[in-house]
Structures are given as C-alpha cells and as structure tokens.
Amino acid sequence: MRSELVVDVTPKDMTTALLEDGRLVSLQRETRDASYAVGNLYLAKVKKLMPGLNAAFVNVGHSKDAFLHYLDLGSQFNTFSQYIKTVREHPNKRPTSISKVKNQPETNKHGTVSDVLTQGQELLVQIAKEPISTKGPRLTTEITFTGRFMVLTPFNDRISVSQKIKDHAEKTRLRRLIESMKPKNFGIIVRTSAENKKAAELNAELKILLKAWDDAIAKIQHATAPSLVYEEESRAVGEIRDIFNPEFESIQVNNAEVYDQIHDYVNLIAPDRSDIVKLYSDDMPIFDKFGITKQIKSSFGKTVSFKSGAYIIVESTEALHVIDVNSGNRSRTSTDQESNALNVNLLAADEIARQL
C-alpha cells in the first residue's frame, strides 16, 4: 500500500490529508494558532461546580468555560492535586521529583465532584477535546505525553504494551526494558512502533518525554492561571509521529515553515527517510494536484458514488445519520438480482466505513 501525507497550509488553517493508494483515508484541519489543541496543558482555575452533572466548569482562558467531568479526574487525582499545590506554594524551590512523592488514597470512582474540587482551585489540566461551536474544550487531569514509541503517564506506575505486538518474547523484552528505565510513579504505554527498537532509542525518547513533564512543572511555579504551560506538537508533526512507517513514500508540504518542522522531525526519527519530505511549489493548489479536493467534495456531499454506478446517500440529523444504498445503473446490467444486491451492499459497506 502506497502511503502519502499531503499538508495544505493557508494563512488561517493547516489541513493534513492521508492518502493510501491515492484514496483519502484521513483529513485533519486546525487553525494555525493551534490554541486549545488536544494535548496542550494549562494551569487553570475551577470556576463553578455542577453537582447535577458531577462536573466542573474550568477557566483555561478560552471564551467558553472548559468542561471537566469527575470521571476525567483519574484515580490518582488526590496525589496529583496535592503535588501541584505544593509546587505552586514554593515558586523558588526546585520541584520534588514525583518518584519521591507519597501517594494519597485513590479517588473514589463513585464519588462526587464536590468531594475533591472547590471553586477557585488551581489545576493542571490537559485538553482532551477541542472547543467546537458554542462549547468550550473538554478537559482531563490524567496527563499524558505522547511520543512515537511510548506514552508517558505521570502518577501512574503501570506499564502496558500494545496488543498489536503479537510476539510474546518481544512484549516481555519491551516490558523489562521500560521497567529498568522509567522512574517511579511514571507509567508507560508502549506503542506498536516500539517493536524491535533498540534500548537506546527507547531511552532517548523517554528522556524527551520526562523533560517535557519537568518543563511543564517548572512553568507552573511562576504562571498565573489561566495560562498555557505545554503545547502539543503541530497536527502535521503529530500525524507523522502516529502513523509514520517505512511504507511512507512522500510527504508533500506547501509551506516552508511547516516543511522545516516536518523535515526536522523525520530527520530525527528516521534520518535515512528525510528525503521523502518535499516542499511543494507548483502553481496548482496542492489538494487539486493530488486529487484531494474532489474526494473532499464527495465525502462531505450527500451523494457518494463508487464502482459500477452504485451510490449511497448520506443524510444527517441531530439524532442520527441515515445512509441509503442505491444500485444505480448497475441493476440494469445484472440479471441476478440477489447477487447484484449482495455485491452492491458489500461495496457500500466498504465505502461507508471509509466515509465514517
């Protein structure tokens, strides 16, 4: 399968399209300022408790209050919040490593928000869902730092290995390696891309993620809530981080600044593949050049045609999505209605999955 990433950068937006054998399989769009992007960390302040929702509205600096549900506090919230409070109370003292922190009792998963939060309380929160329309961001206090090979989870001592790694011996090797590397009170989720990687590569990334945590904690010592304390990588770099593999054949970018970001990242993780990153400079719009514009129009229109004249009609309401499958002119060319219906529905199932 031929995989390509095409990045269209405009003054306001950046859109990344993932193509597999020329077919659009993923489309992500973000504003250039990337404020309140998923993964960003903020020093925030509890604005209002909502016992009926078992949640709180939190001020992260957005025009709309962010939403933090009790279940998104996590089991180690008591330890986490006490640590943040201590760090804030001693701005001129080097923060204690969380590997030396004594854990508090776990949060009661059947508890209420008023048991653990108070109005005006300062929190370190992470954007779990970006703001849309009239709604502010959704938050979590289960902080994560994502790398190519692993995900770092502070205040969580567990190690888990991707289920997609099937080799039992390799899973055992990775678990033992991570156990020997990680500090106490940091959990690690080992990603599929870590399979068969050398200890030095894994250790190097772990150090980068630990530094990101240390830098965020150092910032909150002197920050005033609400304020940004850690910014996630750009969507384009994040997409490459998550899906990059040796089958990637090209990464096309039409902006020099973003090109440099992506080229530097690919050069860091796979120096021998950095030449696949290309700066696109043709006059034709980049999405037109790679046939993406037409596929986007098809994807977001009501009617989607596919092989042999069959098509589907997709209509959306507040409550549900309705999909009607039509055989089109295919029904006129087939004498076996049952076989024709089966084939059309099989084609439709594949296309519906792609559309969703």
N, C-alpha and C positions, 0 to 999 in steps of 0.2 A: 504494500500500500504506500502510495506517494503522499507524504505529509508536507504541507506548506503553511506558513503563517504570513498573513498579509496585514500590515499595520497602516491604517489611514489616519493621518494626523491633520487636523484643522486648527484654526486659532482657538476654538472653544472646546472641541471634542477630540478624543482619540478612540478609534474603533479597531478592534483586532478580530480578524476572521481566520478561523482554522479550516483549511481545506484538506480533504482526503480524496485522492484521485480526482481532484477538481471539484468535488462536491462540498458545499458549505455545511459544516457539522457543528460549528460553534461561532457565535457572534457576541462580542462584549463591547459595550460602549461606556466611556466615562468622561466626565468633564476634565479639562486639562488641569484645573487646580486640585482635583482629587480630594477635596475636603470631605471628611467623614466617610472615607473609603473603608471597606471591610478590612479589618486587621489593625487599623490605627488605634493607638492608645491615647486616652485623655485623662487628665486629672479633672474630675467632675464633682458636682455637688448635688446632693439629694434635694429636690425642690418640693416634692409633695408625695406623701404616701397614699396609696389607693388600696385600702384593705379589701374592698369588694372584688378587685382584680388580682389581689395578692401580688401587687407590683408597686413600683415607684416611678414617678416622672423625675428625670435627672437632667440637670443643665450641663450640656457639654459645649455650649457656645453656639449651637445651631438655632435658627429662628424658631424651630419647633422643639419642644422638650423631647428628650430621648426616653425610651421605654425600657425598664429593667424589671423582668419578672423574677419572682422569688426563686423559681427553679433554675434560673440562669446565674444565681449567685455561686452555685457549686458547693460541694461538701466541705471544702476547706476554707470557706469564707471567713469564719471566725479568726483563724490563724492569719489569713491574708489581710483582713481589715486591720487587725492589731499591728501587723508589721508596717503597713502603710502609715498608720497613725504615729508609730514610733519614729519612722523615718522623717515624717513631717515635723515632729516636735524637736528634732535635733538637726537643723539645716547645716550646721558647720562640722558635723561629725560624720566620718565615713560610715556609710550604712553597713550594718552587720550582714554577713552572708546568710541567706536563708537556710543554708546547710547547718547553721548553728542555732536556728530558731526552734523553740519548743512548740510543738503542735498543740493547738487548742482542740477541745471536743468538736467533732464533726457537726455540721449544720443538720438539724432535723429536717429530713426531706418532706415531712408532713406539717412543717411549721408555717408561720405567717410572716409577712414582710415586716410587720411592726415589732417582731421579736428581735430582729437583727439590724434594722435600719432606723435612723432618726432624721427628721428634717434638718437640713443644713450640714449633714455628714459629708465629708470628703471621701471620694472613692477613686481608685484607679480602674477604669473601665475600658473595654475593647469594643469596637464597632462590630456587631455580628450581622447586621443587615443595614444597608444604606438607606437614607431617607428617600421616600417617594411621595409625590403628590402632597397631600396635607399631613402626612405622618413624618415624625422625626425618626432618627436612627433607632434601631433596636440594639441593646447592649448585653454584654456578659461580663462577669468578673472572673470567669475561668480563662485566664490569659494564655495565649499560645503564640509561639514564634515559629514560623514555617520556613524550612529550608528545603533544598532539593532532596536530601536523603532522610531527613527526620523532622519531627515537630517537637519543640521543647515546651513543656508544660510546668511552670513553677508551682510549688506547693502540691506536688503530686509525685510520689516516689515510684509509680508503676512504669514498667517497660512493656510495650506491646509491639508486635511485629506484624506487618501487613499480611493478611490472609492470602494475598495473591502470590506470595512467595511459598511455593509448594514443597521445596526441598527441605526436609526436616533438619538435616545436618546444617544447612545454611542458616536456617532460622535459629538454631542453637548457637551457631558461631556468632551471629549478629547480636543475639541477646547477651552473650558473655562479654563481647567486646564493649557494648554500651554500658553494661554493668560495671566494667572496670574503668570506664572513662567518666561517667557522669557524677556530679556532686550529689550529696544527699539532698532530699527534698525537691529534686527536679525529676519530672517524669519525661519519658521519651516515647514517641510513636515512630517506629522505624518504617519508612515508606518503601514501596516496591522498588524504587530506583536505587536503593542501597544494596540490592542483591549483588553479591560478588565484588563489592567495593572493598578496597584496602583499608586497614585500620587508620592509616594516616589521613586518608580522605575524610573518613567519618569524624575523626578527632578534630580536623581543621574546621569542619562545618559546625561541630558542637561548640567550639570556641567562639565562632562568629555569633551564634545564637545566644550564648551566655553573655557575650559583650553587649548585644542588643538589650538584654534584660538589665544589665548593670547600668547602661547609659540611660535607660528609661527611669530607673530608680534614682539615679543621680539628678536627673532633671526635675523630678517632683519635689526634691528637697527645697528648691527655691521658686517653684512655679506657683502661680496664683490660679485657683480654679475659677472658671474652666480654661484649660489650655491643652494644646497638643503636646504630648511628650514622646511619641514614637510614630513614625509614618511608614506605612507598608510600602513595599516596592511598587512601582508603576504596574498597571494592569498588564501591559505588554510583557514586562520582565517576569511578572508573576505567572503569566500563562506559559511562558517558556520554561520557567522553573518547574511547573507542574507536569508538563507534557513532553518535554524535550527527550528525544531518543535518537539513536543512530540512524533511524529511517528518515529523519527530517532532511529534506532536500534543499529547501530555501526559506529564508525569512526576508521578506521584502518590506522596506520601510520608506515612506516618502518625506521624512523629516530628519534633518541632520542631527538634531539634539537627541531625539529618541533613538535614532540609528546608533549613536555613540553609546547610549545606555545599554542597548541590547547587545551590541558588539562586545562591549566590555564584559558583560555578564557571560556570554557564550565563551569568550576567550578565557574567562576564569574557570568555568566548569568543564569545558571541552576545547582546549586550545587548538587541537587538530581539526576542529569543525568551524572555527570562527569565520572561515571564508564563505560560508553559506549565507551570512548576513549581508544583504545588498541594499545600497541606497538607491531608491527608485527616483529617476529624474525625468521620465518621459512627460510629454505634454498631456497625453491622455490620462484622465483620472485613474488612480491606481486600482480602484474597485471595478471600473469598467474594463481595464486591461485584463484582469484575471476572471472576468465573468461573474463577479460577486454581486454587482448592482442588480442584475437580472434575477439572481437567486433570492436576494433580499426582498424584492418586489413580489416574487412568487410566494415566499414564506409568509409575508405579512398581509397578503391579499386574501380574499375569501376563497378563491378557487386555486387549486394546485393541480396541475396536470402532470401525468407521468406516462410511462411506457404504453404504447399501443392504443393511445386515445382515451384511456380511462382517466378519471379525475376525482378529486374529493373537494367538498365544500365545507369550510370550517367557519362556524359562527359562534361568537362568544357572548354570554350574558353575565350578569352579576353572579348567578348561581352556578353556571356550568358552561362547558364547551360542547357544542353539538357538531358531529362530523358525519356528513352524508357521503357515501361511496357510490359513484356512478361509473358504469361500464363504458359510457360514451359510444363512439362508433365501433368499439371492439365487439359489441353484441351483434352487429350486423355481419361480422366476418366469421362468426363462430357458429357451428351447427350443434355443438354440445353445450346446452345452457348450463348444466350443472358444473362441468369442467371450467367453463368460462367464468362463472360466478366465483368458483374457488380461486382461480388464478388472479382475478381482479382483486379479491379480498386479501390474498397473500401479498400482492404488490402494494395494496393500500396499507396493510399493517406495517410494512417496512417504511413507507413514506410517512405515515402518521407518527411513528417512533422518531423519525428524523425531525419532523416538524415540531414535535413536543420538546 
